[in-house]
Amino acid sequence: MPGVTAKEIAEKLNLSQSTVSLALNGRPGVNENTRALVLETAMQMGYSRPDTAPLSPPRTICFLRYAGQIVQIAEHTSFASFVLQGVESRATELGYTTQVRYLNTGDMYNPQTLDVIRNAGGIIFLGTDITESQLPEIERFFESIGSIPVVVVDSNLLANRVDCITNDCYGGSKEAAEYLLRSGHRRIGYIKAKQRIRNLEERERGVRAALERFGCQLAATIEVDISSEGAFQDFDAWVKQAPPLPDALFAENDIIAAAVIRVLKKHGYRVPDDVSVIGFDDIPMCEMLDPPLTTVHSFKEELGIIAVEHLDRRIRRGEVPHQMASVGRLNTALSTCLVTRFSVKSR
């Protein structure tokens, strides 16, 4: 039948025209059974297009670094670069190229960025800086990009919409606090970033759970800026007030922990003889601090690797979780491990 259209195929199969178009053009967003049915029916009806060779899904993964205006934590750590290393290494192994784009809140519909995104086979969205107030904007963005699978890394705030992969911040910080308690520390202080995201809230919850189990409470909660210099200034101001110093301090990440050690040294305190310090993330600088920092190791490159593997599976199956209610979404948390060095001393 010459001149058969996608609309006629859609009417015959009782499918939407957009679903048929996606299937005919090899785009994601259609499950494999439906795609096979559409292609078989099109062949039977004599459908043809200028390029009759079957098209493969695009072999590009777009790594989107979301830059939130509220917290901007990703800008103050090297976390994202390690995730990207994992993305690029696994993507290359699976035959994809990787393109990196920055996505600024308030500028999410830049035509050049959208062109790159819409030509990609899938998106890995670095969600470190996502806050709950930004969720509506991000959800609208997902709707605007159509049938492109998305995996969010380092945030589970969108787990009801897309696949999400995070580290187990709750379990990691709970293990760190329990280590301090088993080492004889009972007066534990908490160095808390002023900028709040879900991951940091989970770390605080884990520390408090460990203390509660041992019948203890936080000896102090000190709020500091997330940046290295800001954390130094804020903690320095706290120490100058001459409060009772806790036996140990848990810092929400290694950048803050390093600033804390600098301040303590400035005021003549010895780490760990006078006070123990523990961090979270295990970035390379931890081994170069004096003393080397005990911290929670998060598997940063593995986040990127697993994100690519999830995304590849979605692309091959034609599954788009943020569009398809029938697709089960994956909310994956990688375990962490405690790395003991010399910034914690038994009492």
LINJO-V81601 format. One record per residue. N is the residue number from 0. RES is the residue in one small letter. D_LAST is the distance of its C-alpha to the last C-alpha in whole Angstrom. Layout:
n:N res:RES d_last:D_LAST
n:N res:RES d_last:D_LAST
This chain:
n:0 res:m d_last:85
n:1 res:p d_last:85
n:2 res:g d_last:83
n:3 res:v d_last:81
n:4 res:t d_last:78
n:5 res:a d_last:74
n:6 res:k d_last:75
n:7 res:e d_last:78
n:8 res:i d_last:75
n:9 res:a d_last:73
n:10 res:e d_last:76
n:11 res:k d_last:77
n:12 res:l d_last:73
n:13 res:n d_last:72
n:14 res:l d_last:69
n:15 res:s d_last:69
n:16 res:q d_last:70
n:17 res:s d_last:67
n:18 res:t d_last:65
n:19 res:v d_last:69
n:20 res:s d_last:68
n:21 res:l d_last:65
n:22 res:a d_last:66
n:23 res:l d_last:69
n:24 res:n d_last:67
n:25 res:g d_last:64
n:26 res:r d_last:61
n:27 res:p d_last:58
n:28 res:g d_last:58
n:29 res:v d_last:60
n:30 res:n d_last:59
n:31 res:e d_last:61
n:32 res:n d_last:63
n:33 res:t d_last:65
n:34 res:r d_last:65
n:35 res:a d_last:67
n:36 res:l d_last:69
n:37 res:v d_last:70
n:38 res:l d_last:71
n:39 res:e d_last:73
n:40 res:t d_last:75
n:41 res:a d_last:75
n:42 res:m d_last:77
n:43 res:q d_last:79
n:44 res:m d_last:80
n:45 res:g d_last:81
n:46 res:y d_last:78
n:47 res:s d_last:78
n:48 res:r d_last:76
n:49 res:p d_last:77
n:50 res:d d_last:74
n:51 res:t d_last:74
n:52 res:a d_last:72
n:53 res:p d_last:69
n:54 res:l d_last:66
n:55 res:s d_last:62
n:56 res:p d_last:59
n:57 res:p d_last:58
n:58 res:r d_last:56
n:59 res:t d_last:54
n:60 res:i d_last:50
n:61 res:c d_last:50
n:62 res:f d_last:46
n:63 res:l d_last:46
n:64 res:r d_last:43
n:65 res:y d_last:43
n:66 res:a d_last:42
n:67 res:g d_last:42
n:68 res:q d_last:42
n:69 res:i d_last:40
n:70 res:v d_last:36
n:71 res:q d_last:37
n:72 res:i d_last:34
n:73 res:a d_last:36
n:74 res:e d_last:37
n:75 res:h d_last:33
n:76 res:t d_last:32
n:77 res:s d_last:33
n:78 res:f d_last:33
n:79 res:a d_last:36
n:80 res:s d_last:37
n:81 res:f d_last:35
n:82 res:v d_last:37
n:83 res:l d_last:40
n:84 res:q d_last:40
n:85 res:g d_last:39
n:86 res:v d_last:42
n:87 res:e d_last:45
n:88 res:s d_last:44
n:89 res:r d_last:44
n:90 res:a d_last:47
n:91 res:t d_last:49
n:92 res:e d_last:49
n:93 res:l d_last:50
n:94 res:g d_last:53
n:95 res:y d_last:52
n:96 res:t d_last:52
n:97 res:t d_last:49
n:98 res:q d_last:50
n:99 res:v d_last:48
n:100 res:r d_last:49
n:101 res:y d_last:47
n:102 res:l d_last:48
n:103 res:n d_last:47
n:104 res:t d_last:47
n:105 res:g d_last:51
n:106 res:d d_last:52
n:107 res:m d_last:52
n:108 res:y d_last:56
n:109 res:n d_last:56
n:110 res:p d_last:59
n:111 res:q d_last:58
n:112 res:t d_last:55
n:113 res:l d_last:56
n:114 res:d d_last:59
n:115 res:v d_last:56
n:116 res:i d_last:54
n:117 res:r d_last:58
n:118 res:n d_last:58
n:119 res:a d_last:55
n:120 res:g d_last:55
n:121 res:g d_last:51
n:122 res:i d_last:49
n:123 res:i d_last:45
n:124 res:f d_last:44
n:125 res:l d_last:40
n:126 res:g d_last:39
n:127 res:t d_last:36
n:128 res:d d_last:37
n:129 res:i d_last:39
n:130 res:t d_last:39
n:131 res:e d_last:41
n:132 res:s d_last:43
n:133 res:q d_last:44
n:134 res:l d_last:45
n:135 res:p d_last:49
n:136 res:e d_last:49
n:137 res:i d_last:48
n:138 res:e d_last:50
n:139 res:r d_last:53
n:140 res:f d_last:52
n:141 res:f d_last:52
n:142 res:e d_last:55
n:143 res:s d_last:57
n:144 res:i d_last:56
n:145 res:g d_last:58
n:146 res:s d_last:57
n:147 res:i d_last:54
n:148 res:p d_last:51
n:149 res:v d_last:48
n:150 res:v d_last:44
n:151 res:v d_last:42
n:152 res:v d_last:38
n:153 res:d d_last:35
n:154 res:s d_last:36
n:155 res:n d_last:37
n:156 res:l d_last:39
n:157 res:l d_last:42
n:158 res:a d_last:42
n:159 res:n d_last:45
n:160 res:r d_last:47
n:161 res:v d_last:46
n:162 res:d d_last:44
n:163 res:c d_last:40
n:164 res:i d_last:37
n:165 res:t d_last:34
n:166 res:n d_last:30
n:167 res:d d_last:28
n:168 res:c d_last:26
n:169 res:y d_last:25
n:170 res:g d_last:24
n:171 res:g d_last:22
n:172 res:s d_last:20
n:173 res:k d_last:19
n:174 res:e d_last:18
n:175 res:a d_last:16
n:176 res:a d_last:15
n:177 res:e d_last:14
n:178 res:y d_last:12
n:179 res:l d_last:10
n:180 res:l d_last:10
n:181 res:r d_last:9
n:182 res:s d_last:6
n:183 res:g d_last:5
n:184 res:h d_last:7
n:185 res:r d_last:10
n:186 res:r d_last:11
n:187 res:i d_last:13
n:188 res:g d_last:16
n:189 res:y d_last:19
n:190 res:i d_last:21
n:191 res:k d_last:24
n:192 res:a d_last:27
n:193 res:k d_last:30
n:194 res:q d_last:33
n:195 res:r d_last:32
n:196 res:i d_last:33
n:197 res:r d_last:33
n:198 res:n d_last:30
n:199 res:l d_last:28
n:200 res:e d_last:28
n:201 res:e d_last:27
n:202 res:r d_last:24
n:203 res:e d_last:23
n:204 res:r d_last:25
n:205 res:g d_last:22
n:206 res:v d_last:19
n:207 res:r d_last:21
n:208 res:a d_last:22
n:209 res:a d_last:18
n:210 res:l d_last:17
n:211 res:e d_last:20
n:212 res:r d_last:19
n:213 res:f d_last:16
n:214 res:g d_last:18
n:215 res:c d_last:16
n:216 res:q d_last:18
n:217 res:l d_last:18
n:218 res:a d_last:16
n:219 res:a d_last:19
n:220 res:t d_last:21
n:221 res:i d_last:23
n:222 res:e d_last:26
n:223 res:v d_last:27
n:224 res:d d_last:30
n:225 res:i d_last:30
n:226 res:s d_last:31
n:227 res:s d_last:29
n:228 res:e d_last:31
n:229 res:g d_last:31
n:230 res:a d_last:27
n:231 res:f d_last:27
n:232 res:q d_last:29
n:233 res:d d_last:28
n:234 res:f d_last:24
n:235 res:d d_last:25
n:236 res:a d_last:27
n:237 res:w d_last:24
n:238 res:v d_last:22
n:239 res:k d_last:25
n:240 res:q d_last:26
n:241 res:a d_last:23
n:242 res:p d_last:21
n:243 res:p d_last:17
n:244 res:l d_last:15
n:245 res:p d_last:13
n:246 res:d d_last:9
n:247 res:a d_last:10
n:248 res:l d_last:14
n:249 res:f d_last:16
n:250 res:a d_last:19
n:251 res:e d_last:23
n:252 res:n d_last:24
n:253 res:d d_last:23
n:254 res:i d_last:26
n:255 res:i d_last:24
n:256 res:a d_last:20
n:257 res:a d_last:22
n:258 res:a d_last:24
n:259 res:v d_last:20
n:260 res:i d_last:19
n:261 res:r d_last:22
n:262 res:v d_last:22
n:263 res:l d_last:19
n:264 res:k d_last:20
n:265 res:k d_last:23
n:266 res:h d_last:22
n:267 res:g d_last:20
n:268 res:y d_last:16
n:269 res:r d_last:14
n:270 res:v d_last:13
n:271 res:p d_last:10
n:272 res:d d_last:9
n:273 res:d d_last:10
n:274 res:v d_last:10
n:275 res:s d_last:10
n:276 res:v d_last:13
n:277 res:i d_last:15
n:278 res:g d_last:19
n:279 res:f d_last:22
n:280 res:d d_last:25
n:281 res:d d_last:24
n:282 res:i d_last:27
n:283 res:p d_last:28
n:284 res:m d_last:26
n:285 res:c d_last:23
n:286 res:e d_last:23
n:287 res:m d_last:25
n:288 res:l d_last:22
n:289 res:d d_last:20
n:290 res:p d_last:17
n:291 res:p d_last:19
n:292 res:l d_last:18
n:293 res:t d_last:16
n:294 res:t d_last:18
n:295 res:v d_last:21
n:296 res:h d_last:24
n:297 res:s d_last:27
n:298 res:f d_last:30
n:299 res:k d_last:32
n:300 res:e d_last:35
n:301 res:e d_last:35
n:302 res:l d_last:36
n:303 res:g d_last:39
n:304 res:i d_last:40
n:305 res:i d_last:40
n:306 res:a d_last:42
n:307 res:v d_last:45
n:308 res:e d_last:45
n:309 res:h d_last:45
n:310 res:l d_last:48
n:311 res:d d_last:50
n:312 res:r d_last:50
n:313 res:r d_last:51
n:314 res:i d_last:54
n:315 res:r d_last:55
n:316 res:r d_last:56
n:317 res:g d_last:57
n:318 res:e d_last:54
n:319 res:v d_last:53
n:320 res:p d_last:51
n:321 res:h d_last:51
n:322 res:q d_last:55
n:323 res:m d_last:55
n:324 res:a d_last:54
n:325 res:s d_last:55
n:326 res:v d_last:52
n:327 res:g d_last:49
n:328 res:r d_last:46
n:329 res:l d_last:43
n:330 res:n d_last:39
n:331 res:t d_last:37
n:332 res:a d_last:33
n:333 res:l d_last:32
n:334 res:s d_last:28
n:335 res:t d_last:25
n:336 res:c d_last:23
n:337 res:l d_last:19
n:338 res:v d_last:19
n:339 res:t d_last:16
n:340 res:r d_last:16
n:341 res:f d_last:14
n:342 res:s d_last:13
n:343 res:v d_last:10
n:344 res:k d_last:6
n:345 res:s d_last:4
n:346 res:r d_last:0
